[in-house]
Every structure is written in C-alpha cells, then in structure tokens.
Amino acid sequence: MFAETNQFSLQGRVALITGASSGIGQTIACALARAGAQVILCARRKEALLQCCDDLQAQDCKAQVIS
C-alpha cells in the first residue's frame, strides 16, 4: 500500500556541530551522521574530538574535524 521510506534521512545534508567532543553535542553528531548527514565536528578538546570523528568514520559515517 505505502512505500517504505526513511522519514529522517539527511542524505546530502551537512551539519556543523559545536561541542561535539562529549555530551549532548557528541550524541547529536552521532544521530545526524547515522541519519546520513555529513557532520563537521567542532570543540575545544581536540583529542576527544578526533576520537569522536574516528568512531563515526569507523561506522561508515562522513565526519570531519575543525578546531
């Protein structure tokens, strides 16, 4: 009857997330990346930020870091 669709697809979208190295920022970054968005991660703690980026990339998500 109805075609199954992903109602929360962010394919082709780019999201800039500040505070992405921990807490709510990291959780939001993960959710957006898993929904298909390319995420640009920004935070003060560079090592934690790089770890978050590596974790997302290991899940085949598109993630980059700026700091």
Buried (B, 14 or more C-beta within 10 A) or exposed (E): EEEEEEEEEBEEEEBEBBBBBBEEBBEBBBBBBBBBBBBBBBBEBEEBBBBBBEBBEEEEBEBBBEE
